[in-house]
């Protein structure tokens, strides 16, 4: 079972250079509510992008970077799977994709596609669909 702990993002869609950090581990369940334009869909897009390299909505990659800052887009998510603690970092301009397990970064010698496949099949045990 995946237990999400925290998500943090900056320069993603309408989010500026000041990071947004959301604690998802305050209780066993988390309900995201808010008025139109408050960032609910942005949170979902950020979570999907950091895990699967694509947002939930149909948005081109170049449109995900904040148009004012035009770079340094970074999303981080922390979660547990069983007894292991993971942190995924993904960014655009510059391109970043890191998988951390219990404080150690996993070997990045493989192609990015293989690294993504390892994340989905071995760690998450699920894909975007």
N, C-alpha and C positions, 0 to 999 in steps of 0.2 A: 504494500500500500504506500502511496506517495503522500507525504504530509508536507504541504507547502508552509514555509516559515516566513519568507520575506521576499518582496519584489521591489526593485529600485530601478528607476529609469530617468534619463535626462536627454534633452534635445531629440526627443521622439515625438513625432507629430506636433501637436501644439505645446508640448511641454518644453520649457526653456532650459537654460544652463543650470538652474538650481534643481538638484535631483528631487524627485518624488519618491518617497520610501513608504511602503505600506506593509505593516506587520499583519501577516495572515495567520498568526499562531496564538492569538490571544484567547481563543476558545476552540472547541472541537469543530465548529462550523463557522463559516464566514458568509455573511450576506452583504452584497454590494448594492447600495441604493443611492439615488441622487437625482437631482433635476436634470433636464436636458442640458447637454453641454458641460456637465460637471466632470467627465473623464471616465465614465464606466466602460465605454467601448474602447477607449485608449488603453485602459488597464488590460482588457481582454486581448487586444492586439499586441501589446507588449509581452504578455505571457506566452501567447502563441508564437510570436517571433523569436523570443529567446530560446524556446524549446524546439521549434520546428523550422526555423528560418523562413517563416512566412506569417503575415498577420492573419487574424481571423477574418477581417473584411477584405474585399478586393482592393488592395492598395499597391501601387508599384513601389519597388524598393527605394527609388530616388525620392518618392513622395513621403517616405517615413521619416526622413531627416528634417528637423526643424528648419523652416525656410529662412529664418532670420540668422541663426548661427551657422547654418549650412555645413555642419560637421560635428564631430565628437558625440555622435549618437551612441549611447550605451545603455544596455539593459542587463540587469543581474537578477537572478532568482536563486533563492536558497531553499532546499527541501531535503527531507529525509526519506530514504527507502530502507525499511528495516532498521538496522543499526548503523547504516552508512549515511554520512552527511555529505550532500552535494551542493556545489555552487556552479552555475552556468553563467558565463559572461559572453555576450554577443554585442558587437558594435558595427556601425557603418561610418565610414570616413573618420578614422581608419577602420578597415575590416578586422574584427576580432572574433574569435570563437575559442573559448577555453572551457574545459570541463575540469572541475576540481572535486576530488573525493577525499574526505577526511583531511583537508588542508594541503593535499598534494595535487599538483596539476598533472592530469593524465598525459601521456606521451602524444605529441602532435605530429609524429613522423608520417602518419597516413594522410591520404588526401582528405580534404574537407568533407567530401561526400561519404567516405568511409567513417570518418569521425562522427558525422551526423547519424549514420546507420548504427554505430555502436551505442550512441546515446539512446536512440529509439528502441533498439532491439534488446540491449543488455541492461540498461539502467532503467529507463521509463517503462519498457515493455508495452509500449503503445506508440501509434503514429498519429499524424494530424487527422486522418479520417476517423 
